[in-house]
């Protein structure tokens, strides 16, 4: 298993997340608890909202810029999405890929979904699409010798960069609805 190396600022962030108190909303995913927490988008690293989906940074990124695109509604499988949610989800994935390319210039991007425990997903009850920027040689001696990765940018910096890139995009799925969710 690969471990991440984190700086001291991570402890404050991790202890502030609603997932640290799952009893407050049993059965709700960490994402649903974040949405219901009343915390600001800046505090929760939500970088974009539209009518049916939102984009949040992965709290445990594989690389800088690792984002998750997901519906507000907690569903476990693609087949549980409405046609409108499906369209908006995939349009938003495309917009996020474009923004990540523009902001970080990765050599490639992994886009993927893990459905069900056997797939390796860690939050199986709330469908989410990973957008993971990749670079040639993005594994280094830390991965090989220490079984760890160094993430070279703080989440708040990544969030600000991606918010800006997404707000500058001509292709944001529904600019009029970016400040709310159901």
N, C-alpha and C positions, 0 to 999 in steps of 0.2 A: 504494500500500500504506500502511495506517495503522500508525504506530509507537506504542508505549507509552512513557510516561515513567516511569522507575522510580527509586526512592530507593536509597541505598547498601546497605541491608540486603538487597536482592535478589541481589547478587553472591554472598554467602555461601550463600544458599538454592540458587541455580542451580548452583553448583559442588558442592554436596553431593548433588544428585540422581543416582540410578543411571544416568540417561541420559547423564551425562558420561563413562561408561565402558561403551559398548555391547559391547565385547569380552568382558565378564564373563558375558554370557548371549546369544550371538548368536542372532538369529531371534526373540528375545523383544521384545515391545513395551515402550515406556517404562513402561507401567502394570504389566506383568508384572515388570519389573526393580524397580520401586518395591515391589511386593508381596514380592519375594524378597530385598529389600535388608537386612531386619532392622531398618530404621529404624522409629521409633515413628510412630504416626498423627499426632502433633503435628508431627514433623519432615517428614512427607510430605504433610500437609494432607488426610489422609483424615478425613472428618467423620462417616461412618456406615458400619457394616458389618452385613450380614445373612448368611444362609446361602449365597446364591448371587451376590449383587451387593454392590458398595460404592459410596460416594460420595466423590469427591475434588474439591478446588477446582482450577479451571483455573489452571495456572501462568502463563498469559498471558491474563488475563481480558479480555473485551470490556467488562464492567462489573463493579462490586462485586457479589459474590454468585454469580458465574458458576461453576456446578458441573457435574461430569460424573458420570453414573450408568452403571455398566458391570458386566458379569459378571466374576467372578474368572477364569473360563476365557477364554483368548484365542481369540476367534472373530472373523471379519471381517464377517459378514453376519447379519442377523436370522434368516434361515432356518436358520442353524447352531445357534441356541439350542434348548435343550430346552424343553418346555412349562412346566416349573417355573421355569426361568430367565426365560422370557418373562413369565410372570405376575409374578414378583418384580421384574423390571426395571421394568415399567410401573407396578406398585403403588408402587415406590420413587420413580419420577419424580413421581407424584402427591403423595406425602408431601413430597418436596423442594420442589415448587411451593408447597404449603401453608406450609411452613416459611419459604421465601423471602418469600412474601407477608406473613406475620405479622411477620417480622424486619425487612424492608426496605420494605414498602409500595410496591412498584413500580407503575407505571401499567399495565404489561403484562409478559408473560414470553414469550420465544421458547423453544420446545422443538424440538430438531432433531437429526438424524443425518446424517452424511456417510458414505456407503458407496462406497468406491473412489476412486482418485486423481482421476478426472474430476469428482467431486462437490465437491472442495475440501477434503477431509479431510486432515489432516496425520499422523494415526496410523491408517492404513487397516487395519492388521492386527489391531486390537483394537477391536471395536465399542464405542461410547460415545454416550450421549445427552447433549446439551448442554441445560442449563437456564440461560437468560440473562435476568436481570431487566432491564427496560427502563423508561425514564422519558421523558415528553414533553420534548423539548429536550435529550436526553442527548448530543447532539453540540453542541460549542461552538466558539469561535474557534480552539482548538488543533487540532481536527480539520480545520477549514477552512484555516487559515493555515500550520500546522506539520505537517499530516498526522500528528498524534500524539493520543493520548488520555491524560488524567490519571486514574489510578485512585485515588480518595480515601481508601482504607482499606487498611492492610497485610493481607497474607494471613493472618497469625496471628490478627489481630482478627476477620476474616471467619470463619475456621475456628472460633474460640471461639463466636461468635454463632450460627453454623449448628449446631454440635454441641449447644448448649443448646436451640435451637429444635427440633431433631430429637429430642432426648431428652425434651422436654416434650410431644411429639406423642402423641396417643392412637393414631395410625394408623401408627406405625412397623411395618414389615412383619413383623418377627420379633424382638421385644425380647430373647428368651432367647438369641439367637445373635449379638448385636452385637459380641462380643469375639473372634471367630475367623473364619477362612476356610479353605477346603480346602487 
